[in-house]
Amino acid sequence: MLIFSTLSMPVLSLECYSCKESFVLNYIVTSNTVPTFTGCQLFNASVCYMKVTWDQNNNRTLIVIDLASTSSTKNVVDTPDFLATGVKMQVVPHQEHINFEHSLVFVCTTINRGNNEETLKRILRSLVIEDQFRKEIYPLLKTVSPFDAKAAECFDFHNGTSGCPQKDLDKCQRCYGSTSNDPSSNDVEFCQTCPETQDYANSAYHSSSFELKSHKRTEDEIVLTCQLKRCNSIDNINRVVKASKITFGFDEFYKITSNNIV
């Protein structure tokens, strides 16, 4: 997930593109099929931003191109040139289909015009997102109605220093399990509980974050919310890990961009 912090002074040192309307495309965008950013304008800003969401059910792509500055938004990413990616599946009660998407968010503070077409193409050439969620994870997300939190026997365990939702069997609607991994230290934090929740769907989510300038993978996070008995086990959380793979080729990205981005 993105980590935000507040900057005290606005630094409007970049030109960034902003598109009044999002691109809604009836195909899965790849590096070879990025659309032309027609109708987009350049503005001075502190942060260039773009988001791509691939609807895996309907083979559609949503692209948002925008900008931010500390004068217009309270929070900006404190790490320059930051990429957050994810695989997410939701099973909504009383619906015959699932919500299933891949996504990326790119935020840059050092690349001028860093949210242009060429940067997106180069990100897509360097990024690989693969999954087997339909085969391996979808069965874990079966809806149980009515849900009995006590009968579900959700695991309750926490081994980390960061927050873990408190168990509340009176208001819990599904089991919760997560892991957070810092690749630099290989420390893995587990959280298993049955919390009060406003979620309306069972879901599985794998996110990976990358710092481009330092060539570092900064975090991997897995979240599983489910209703089958003891479904938030560490084994099932690890199933989400094994069913999804996200990689980013830093050398490939900079090999392509080093002589072209200004």
C-alpha positions as CSV (number, residue, x, y, z in Angstrom):
1,M,0.0,0.0,0.0
2,L,1.1,3.6,-0.6
3,I,2.7,5.3,2.4
4,F,2.0,9.0,2.6
5,S,3.5,11.8,4.5
6,T,3.0,15.6,4.7
7,L,5.5,17.9,3.1
8,S,5.8,21.4,4.7
9,M,6.8,23.3,1.6
10,P,5.4,23.1,-1.9
11,V,7.9,22.4,-4.6
12,L,6.4,23.0,-8.0
13,S,9.5,22.0,-10.0
14,L,7.9,19.5,-12.5
15,E,5.7,19.6,-15.5
16,C,3.0,17.0,-15.2
17,Y,0.2,15.9,-17.4
18,S,-3.4,16.2,-16.3
19,C,-6.3,14.6,-18.3
20,K,-9.8,15.9,-17.6
21,E,-11.3,12.5,-18.3
22,S,-10.1,9.1,-17.5
23,F,-9.4,6.6,-20.4
24,V,-11.9,3.8,-20.4
25,L,-10.7,1.2,-22.9
26,N,-12.4,-2.1,-24.0
27,Y,-9.1,-4.1,-24.0
28,I,-6.3,-5.0,-21.6
29,V,-3.6,-2.3,-22.2
30,T,-0.1,-3.5,-22.6
31,S,3.1,-1.6,-23.4
32,N,2.3,-2.0,-27.1
33,T,-1.3,-0.6,-26.9
34,V,-1.0,2.5,-24.6
35,P,-3.4,5.1,-26.0
36,T,-2.3,8.6,-27.1
37,F,-2.9,11.1,-24.3
38,T,-4.8,13.5,-26.4
39,G,-6.7,16.3,-24.6
40,C,-4.3,16.3,-21.7
41,Q,-2.5,19.4,-20.5
42,L,0.8,20.2,-18.8
43,F,0.9,22.0,-15.5
44,N,3.6,22.9,-13.0
45,A,3.3,20.6,-10.0
46,S,5.2,18.8,-7.3
47,V,4.0,15.3,-8.0
48,C,3.1,13.5,-11.3
49,Y,0.6,10.7,-10.9
50,M,-1.0,7.9,-13.0
51,K,-3.1,4.9,-12.2
52,V,-4.0,1.9,-14.3
53,T,-6.7,-0.6,-13.4
54,W,-7.2,-3.8,-15.5
55,D,-10.6,-5.3,-15.1
56,Q,-9.8,-9.0,-15.5
57,N,-13.4,-10.1,-15.8
58,N,-14.4,-7.8,-18.6
59,N,-11.0,-7.2,-20.3
60,R,-11.2,-3.5,-19.8
61,T,-8.7,-0.9,-18.7
62,L,-9.1,2.4,-16.8
63,I,-6.2,4.9,-16.9
64,V,-6.1,8.1,-14.8
65,I,-3.5,10.7,-15.5
66,D,-3.3,13.6,-13.0
67,L,-1.0,15.7,-10.9
68,A,-0.8,16.9,-7.3
69,S,1.0,19.7,-5.4
70,T,1.2,20.3,-1.6
71,S,-0.8,23.4,-2.2
72,S,-3.8,21.4,-3.5
73,T,-3.5,18.1,-1.6
74,K,-2.5,17.5,2.0
75,N,-0.5,14.3,1.4
76,V,2.1,13.3,-1.1
77,V,4.4,10.3,-1.2
78,D,7.6,11.0,0.6
79,T,9.6,8.6,-1.6
80,P,10.4,9.8,-5.1
81,D,9.4,7.7,-8.0
82,F,7.2,5.2,-6.3
83,L,5.3,2.3,-7.9
84,A,2.5,0.4,-6.1
85,T,1.0,-2.6,-7.7
86,G,-1.7,-5.1,-6.8
87,V,-3.9,-8.1,-7.5
88,K,-7.4,-8.0,-6.0
89,M,-10.4,-10.4,-6.1
90,Q,-13.7,-9.7,-4.4
91,V,-16.8,-12.0,-4.1
92,V,-19.8,-9.9,-3.5
93,P,-22.8,-11.6,-1.9
94,H,-25.9,-12.2,-4.1
95,Q,-23.9,-11.4,-7.3
96,E,-23.1,-14.1,-9.9
97,H,-19.7,-12.5,-10.9
98,I,-16.6,-11.6,-9.1
99,N,-14.7,-8.3,-9.0
100,F,-11.2,-9.1,-10.2
101,E,-8.5,-6.6,-11.1
102,H,-4.8,-5.9,-11.5
103,S,-3.6,-2.3,-10.8
104,L,-0.7,0.0,-10.6
105,V,-0.2,3.5,-9.2
106,F,2.9,5.5,-10.2
107,V,3.9,8.6,-8.3
108,C,7.0,10.6,-9.2
109,T,8.7,13.7,-7.9
110,T,11.9,13.7,-9.9
111,I,10.9,12.9,-13.5
112,N,9.8,15.8,-15.5
113,R,6.6,14.9,-17.4
114,G,6.9,11.6,-15.6
115,N,3.2,10.6,-16.2
116,N,3.4,10.7,-20.0
117,E,2.7,7.9,-22.5
118,E,6.4,6.8,-22.8
119,T,6.8,6.4,-19.1
120,L,3.7,4.2,-18.9
121,K,5.0,2.1,-21.8
122,R,8.3,1.6,-20.0
123,I,6.6,0.7,-16.7
124,L,4.5,-1.9,-18.5
125,R,7.6,-3.4,-20.2
126,S,9.2,-3.7,-16.9
127,L,6.3,-4.9,-14.8
128,V,4.9,-8.5,-14.7
129,I,1.8,-9.3,-12.8
130,E,0.7,-13.0,-12.8
131,D,-1.9,-14.9,-10.8
132,Q,-3.9,-18.1,-10.4
133,F,-6.6,-16.5,-8.2
134,R,-9.5,-18.0,-10.2
135,K,-8.2,-21.5,-9.6
136,E,-6.5,-21.3,-6.2
137,I,-8.2,-18.4,-4.3
138,Y,-11.8,-18.1,-5.5
139,P,-12.9,-21.3,-3.5
140,L,-11.6,-19.6,-0.3
141,L,-14.0,-16.7,-0.9
142,K,-17.3,-18.5,-0.8
143,T,-20.1,-16.6,0.9
144,V,-21.5,-18.0,4.1
145,S,-24.9,-16.5,5.0
146,P,-25.8,-16.1,7.8
147,F,-22.2,-15.9,9.1
148,D,-21.7,-17.1,12.6
149,A,-18.4,-15.7,14.0
150,K,-18.1,-18.2,16.8
151,A,-18.8,-21.2,14.6
152,A,-16.3,-19.9,12.0
153,E,-13.5,-20.3,14.6
154,C,-11.3,-17.6,13.0
155,F,-7.7,-17.8,14.0
156,D,-6.5,-15.1,16.4
157,F,-2.8,-14.4,16.3
158,H,-0.5,-11.4,15.9
159,N,3.3,-11.5,15.9
160,G,4.2,-7.9,14.8
161,T,4.5,-4.4,16.2
162,S,2.1,-2.8,13.7
163,G,-1.6,-2.6,14.2
164,C,-3.9,-5.6,14.0
165,P,-7.7,-5.2,14.2
166,Q,-9.1,-6.2,17.5
167,K,-11.3,-9.3,17.7
168,D,-15.0,-8.6,18.1
169,L,-17.2,-11.7,17.7
170,D,-20.4,-9.7,18.2
171,K,-19.8,-7.5,15.1
172,C,-17.5,-9.7,13.0
173,Q,-18.8,-10.6,9.5
174,R,-15.8,-12.5,8.2
175,C,-12.3,-13.8,9.2
176,Y,-9.3,-11.6,8.6
177,G,-5.7,-12.6,7.8
178,S,-2.8,-10.6,6.6
179,T,1.0,-10.6,6.2
180,S,3.3,-7.7,5.7
181,N,6.9,-8.4,4.5
182,D,9.8,-6.0,4.5
183,P,12.2,-7.5,1.8
184,S,15.2,-5.6,3.2
185,S,14.9,-7.4,6.6
186,N,12.9,-10.5,5.6
187,D,10.7,-9.9,8.6
188,V,7.2,-11.1,8.1
189,E,4.3,-9.9,10.3
190,F,1.1,-12.0,10.6
191,C,-2.3,-10.8,11.7
192,Q,-5.2,-13.1,12.2
193,T,-8.5,-12.1,13.8
194,C,-12.2,-11.7,13.5
195,P,-12.7,-7.9,13.7
196,E,-15.7,-5.5,13.5
197,T,-15.8,-4.8,9.8
198,Q,-17.8,-2.7,7.3
199,D,-16.6,-4.8,4.4
200,Y,-19.3,-6.1,2.1
201,A,-17.4,-8.8,0.3
202,N,-14.9,-11.6,0.9
203,S,-11.6,-10.7,-0.8
204,A,-8.0,-11.5,-1.4
205,Y,-5.4,-8.9,-2.1
206,H,-1.7,-9.0,-2.9
207,S,0.2,-5.7,-3.2
208,S,3.9,-5.0,-3.9
209,S,5.6,-1.6,-3.7
210,F,8.8,-0.5,-5.4
211,E,11.2,2.5,-5.1
212,L,12.5,3.2,-8.5
213,K,15.5,5.3,-7.7
214,S,17.0,3.0,-5.1
215,H,16.0,-0.2,-7.1
216,K,14.3,-1.6,-4.0
217,R,11.2,-3.7,-3.5
218,T,9.9,-2.0,-0.3
219,E,6.9,-4.1,0.8
220,D,4.7,-7.0,0.1
221,E,1.3,-7.2,1.7
222,I,-1.3,-9.9,1.6
223,V,-4.9,-9.5,2.9
224,L,-7.5,-12.3,3.0
225,T,-11.0,-11.8,4.3
226,C,-13.2,-14.9,4.2
227,Q,-16.1,-16.7,5.9
228,L,-15.3,-20.4,5.7
229,K,-14.4,-22.1,8.9
230,R,-10.8,-21.3,10.0
231,C,-10.2,-19.8,6.5
232,N,-7.8,-17.1,7.7
233,S,-5.1,-19.7,8.5
234,I,-1.4,-19.0,7.7
235,D,-1.6,-21.8,5.1
236,N,-4.4,-20.0,3.3
237,I,-2.6,-16.6,3.5
238,N,0.4,-18.3,2.0
239,R,-1.8,-19.7,-0.8
240,V,-2.5,-16.1,-1.8
241,V,1.2,-15.5,-1.9
242,K,1.9,-18.6,-4.1
243,A,-1.1,-17.8,-6.4
244,S,0.2,-14.4,-7.3
245,K,3.5,-13.0,-8.6
246,I,4.5,-9.4,-9.1
247,T,8.0,-8.4,-10.4
248,F,9.5,-5.2,-11.6
249,G,12.7,-5.0,-13.7
250,F,14.5,-1.9,-12.5
251,D,17.4,-2.4,-14.9
252,E,15.0,-2.7,-17.8
253,F,13.1,0.4,-16.8
254,Y,16.2,2.6,-16.5
255,K,17.9,1.0,-19.6
256,I,14.9,2.2,-21.6
257,T,14.4,5.5,-19.9
258,S,17.9,6.8,-19.2
259,N,18.3,8.5,-22.5
260,N,14.8,9.5,-23.2
261,I,13.1,11.0,-20.1
262,V,13.9,14.6,-19.4
